[in-house]
Amino acid sequence: MKDSDWARLIDQLRTGDCTPFIGAGASGGSMPSSRELSREWADRFGYPFTDDADLARVTQYVRSVLGDSGLKHELSRRLTAIDPPDFTAPGEIHASIAGFPIPVFLTTNYDDFLVRALRGSGKEPSSAIFPWHEGVPYDRNLFERGAGIRPDAGRPMVYHLHGSMSLPSSIVLTEDDYIDFLVHLTAARAQGNRHVIPPIILDAVANRPLLFLGYTLQEWTFRVLFHGLIRRYPAIRRRRHVSVQLTPENENVKPGAALRAMEYLDRYFDGWEVSVYWGTPRQFCEELDERMGNRP
């Protein structure tokens, strides 16, 4: 990222004119990565194929063993047993981003770490789940009569795009889930269905600069999110966004080709008005603190 990218982003964060997207990498060190969980379950349930690091494919197989509700309750049980991160640690992602006066946060994570961090910052957050199938209800009371009508810096909204452990059936996990999610999202946008994508969420995506934290380019989560949501709103190209991306050494890149892969991905994202910070979310937050004068 250029100095001008940093200056613009810092101004956006300070004024709350920014919509963060929080991905799995934000919980690194607390939650297992998708690769770790995928290989753990592949071994446990006898996954017969070689792509045992692909969580969507592995869980598609595990679903055939446990059934859909069994699979998602098992995931919820596995993840709720994990302790939350230390929100006081330097560079802790949830606490860092929670300190800014941002009204709407979007996440593809299933945990409640962001809600906890916001409460720790003295705020009163609300949360809701994207209703991507009939078993996930639209929260009419929240979005038509409650805090979801007009969230603000003191009462922000955390919107779970891929479900929450509080409602295991809402979790987007398998290949079929991602396809169903994308089909439902596309249909909702085409029909202008406000009961699927509430206006306050649509406005946060289409009309504010975006900050992606904790994603990698090859994972299903980011690919479906980027192609199914971000690329479908022409207004998004009218402003500059930031994506914090892990370096691609472990993304099926040939030995010695990481730099060339990064150059290609920089060009690809630049075409979508996205500046890329190469590093972990923690590294990004630590540098952000330094640039804002919060660290020696």
C-alpha positions in Angstrom: 0.0 0.0 0.0 1.2 3.5 -0.8 1.3 6.3 1.8 -1.7 7.9 0.0 -3.7 4.7 0.5 -2.8 4.7 4.2 -3.7 8.4 4.6 -7.1 7.9 2.9 -7.9 4.7 4.9 -7.0 6.4 8.3 -9.2 9.3 7.5 -12.1 6.9 6.6 -11.6 4.9 9.8 -11.5 8.1 12.0 -14.7 9.4 10.5 -16.5 6.0 10.4 -16.8 6.3 6.6 -15.8 2.7 6.0 -17.3 -0.8 6.0 -15.1 -3.6 7.3 -15.5 -7.2 6.1 -14.1 -9.5 8.8 -12.9 -13.0 7.6 -11.4 -16.1 9.3 -7.9 -14.7 9.3 -9.0 -12.2 11.9 -9.4 -15.0 14.4 -6.0 -16.6 13.7 -4.4 -17.8 16.9 -7.9 -18.4 18.5 -9.8 -20.3 15.9 -8.3 -23.1 13.8 -7.7 -22.1 10.1 -9.9 -23.6 7.5 -7.0 -25.7 6.3 -6.4 -27.0 9.9 -10.1 -27.8 10.5 -10.4 -29.4 7.0 -7.5 -31.7 7.6 -8.6 -32.5 11.1 -12.1 -33.6 9.8 -10.7 -35.3 6.7 -8.7 -37.6 9.0 -11.4 -38.0 11.5 -14.1 -39.0 9.0 -12.0 -40.9 6.5 -12.2 -38.4 3.6 -11.1 -40.4 0.5 -9.8 -37.7 -1.8 -6.4 -35.9 -1.9 -7.8 -32.3 -1.5 -8.1 -32.6 2.2 -7.3 -28.9 2.8 -10.5 -27.7 1.0 -13.0 -27.2 3.9 -16.0 -26.8 1.6 -15.3 -30.1 -0.1 -14.4 -32.0 3.0 -17.5 -30.9 4.9 -19.6 -31.8 1.8 -18.3 -35.4 2.4 -18.8 -35.2 6.2 -22.4 -34.1 5.7 -23.0 -37.5 4.0 -21.8 -39.1 7.2 -23.5 -36.9 9.8 -26.3 -35.2 8.0 -26.7 -31.5 7.7 -27.8 -30.7 11.2 -25.3 -33.1 12.7 -22.4 -31.5 10.7 -23.3 -28.0 11.7 -24.0 -28.8 15.4 -20.6 -30.6 15.4 -18.9 -27.5 14.0 -20.7 -25.3 16.6 -19.7 -27.6 19.4 -16.1 -27.6 18.2 -15.8 -23.9 17.9 -17.7 -22.8 21.0 -15.2 -24.7 23.1 -12.4 -22.4 22.0 -11.5 -19.4 24.2 -11.9 -16.0 22.7 -8.8 -13.9 21.8 -7.1 -11.6 24.2 -8.8 -8.3 23.2 -6.1 -6.3 25.1 -3.2 -7.7 23.1 -1.4 -5.3 20.7 -2.7 -5.6 17.2 -5.7 -7.8 18.2 -7.9 -7.3 15.1 -11.4 -7.2 16.6 -10.5 -4.7 19.3 -8.5 -2.5 16.9 -11.4 -2.2 14.4 -14.0 -1.9 17.2 -12.5 1.3 18.4 -13.5 3.2 15.3 -16.9 5.0 15.0 -18.1 2.6 12.3 -21.9 2.0 12.1 -22.0 -1.3 10.1 -19.6 -4.3 10.2 -20.0 -7.3 8.0 -18.4 -10.7 8.8 -18.3 -14.2 7.2 -17.1 -15.6 10.6 -19.4 -17.7 12.8 -18.1 -16.4 16.1 -19.2 -13.5 18.2 -15.7 -12.1 18.8 -16.5 -8.8 17.1 -19.7 -8.2 19.2 -17.6 -8.9 22.3 -14.9 -6.4 21.2 -17.5 -3.7 20.5 -19.0 -4.2 23.9 -15.5 -3.9 25.4 -15.2 -0.6 23.6 -18.3 0.7 25.5 -20.7 0.2 22.6 -24.1 -1.5 22.3 -23.9 -3.6 19.2 -26.8 -5.5 17.5 -26.2 -8.5 15.3 -28.2 -10.2 12.6 -27.8 -13.1 10.1 -28.2 -13.0 6.4 -31.4 -15.2 5.6 -29.9 -17.3 2.9 -32.4 -20.1 3.3 -35.9 -20.5 4.7 -34.6 -21.7 8.0 -32.9 -18.4 8.7 -35.5 -15.8 9.6 -35.4 -12.2 8.6 -35.2 -10.1 11.8 -38.1 -7.8 11.0 -38.2 -6.3 14.5 -34.5 -5.3 14.3 -34.5 -3.8 10.8 -38.0 -2.2 10.7 -38.5 -1.1 14.3 -35.2 -1.5 16.2 -31.6 -0.5 16.1 -31.1 -1.9 12.6 -33.0 1.0 11.0 -30.2 3.4 11.6 -27.1 2.0 13.4 -24.5 4.5 14.5 -21.1 4.6 16.2 -22.5 3.9 19.6 -25.0 1.3 18.5 -23.3 -0.5 15.5 -24.6 -3.4 13.5 -22.7 -6.7 13.0 -24.1 -8.6 10.0 -23.2 -12.3 9.7 -23.2 -13.1 6.0 -22.3 -16.8 6.4 -24.2 -17.6 9.6 -23.5 -17.7 13.3 -22.8 -20.4 15.9 -25.9 -19.1 17.7 -28.0 -20.7 15.0 -26.1 -23.7 13.6 -28.5 -24.1 10.7 -27.5 -20.7 9.4 -23.8 -21.6 8.8 -22.5 -21.6 5.2 -20.0 -24.4 5.2 -20.3 -27.0 2.4 -20.0 -26.6 -1.4 -23.8 -26.9 -1.7 -24.2 -24.2 1.0 -22.0 -21.8 -0.9 -23.9 -22.4 -4.2 -27.3 -22.0 -2.4 -26.0 -18.8 -0.7 -24.8 -17.3 -4.1 -28.1 -18.2 -5.8 -30.2 -16.7 -3.1 -28.0 -13.6 -2.9 -28.2 -13.1 -6.7 -32.0 -13.6 -6.8 -32.5 -11.2 -3.9 -30.5 -8.4 -5.5 -32.3 -8.9 -8.9 -35.7 -8.7 -7.2 -34.7 -5.9 -4.9 -35.9 -7.9 -1.9 -35.3 -5.7 1.2 -36.2 -8.7 3.5 -33.0 -10.5 2.3 -30.6 -7.6 2.1 -31.9 -4.8 4.4 -31.3 -1.2 3.0 -28.8 -0.3 5.7 -26.6 -3.3 4.8 -26.9 -2.6 1.1 -25.9 1.0 1.7 -22.9 -0.1 3.7 -21.7 -2.3 0.9 -22.5 -0.2 -2.2 -21.9 3.3 -0.9 -18.9 3.2 1.5 -15.2 2.3 1.0 -14.6 -1.4 2.0 -11.9 -2.9 4.2 -11.4 -6.7 3.9 -9.6 -8.2 6.9 -8.6 -11.9 7.2 -9.2 -13.3 3.7 -7.1 -15.3 1.2 -7.8 -15.3 -2.5 -8.2 -19.0 -3.0 -10.8 -19.7 -0.3 -14.4 -20.2 -1.2 -15.5 -17.6 1.3 -13.7 -14.8 -0.4 -14.4 -15.9 -3.9 -18.1 -16.2 -3.4 -18.2 -12.9 -1.4 -16.2 -11.0 -4.1 -18.0 -12.4 -7.1 -21.5 -12.7 -5.7 -21.7 -9.4 -3.9 -18.9 -7.0 -4.6 -18.7 -7.3 -8.3 -22.4 -6.8 -8.8 -22.6 -3.2 -7.6 -21.2 -0.8 -10.2 -21.1 2.0 -7.6 -18.4 0.1 -5.7 -15.8 1.1 -8.4 -16.3 4.8 -7.6 -14.2 4.6 -4.5 -10.9 3.0 -3.4 -11.0 0.0 -1.1 -8.4 -2.0 0.9 -7.9 -5.7 1.2 -5.5 -7.2 3.8 -4.3 -10.4 2.1 -2.0 -13.2 3.4 1.0 -13.6 1.1 0.4 -16.4 -1.4 3.2 -18.8 -0.5 0.7 -21.4 0.7 -1.9 -20.8 -1.9 -0.8 -23.5 -4.3 1.9 -21.3 -5.7 5.0 -22.9 -7.3 8.3 -22.6 -5.4 9.9 -19.2 -6.1 6.8 -17.8 -7.8 5.2 -15.9 -4.8 6.4 -12.5 -6.0 5.1 -13.0 -9.5 1.7 -14.2 -8.0 1.5 -11.1 -5.8 2.2 -8.8 -8.8 -0.5 -10.5 -10.8 -3.0 -10.2 -7.9 -2.1 -6.6 -7.3 -3.0 -5.9 -11.0 -6.2 -7.9 -10.7 -7.4 -6.0 -7.6 -6.3 -2.7 -8.9 -8.8 -3.1 -11.7 -11.5 -3.2 -9.0 -10.1 -0.2 -7.2 -8.7 -2.3 -4.4 -5.3 -1.6 -2.8 -3.7 -4.7 -1.3 -1.8 -4.9 2.0 0.3 -8.1 2.0 0.5 -9.5 5.5 -1.5 -10.8 8.4 -4.4 -8.8 9.9 -2.3 -8.4 13.1 0.6 -7.0 11.1 -1.8 -4.6 9.4 -3.3 -3.4 12.7 0.1 -2.9 14.3 1.2 -0.8 11.3 -2.1 1.1 11.4 -1.4 1.9 15.1 2.1 3.1 14.3 0.8 5.3 11.4 -1.9 6.8 13.7 0.7 7.6 16.4 -0.7 5.0 18.9 2.6 3.1 19.2 6.1 4.3 19.9 
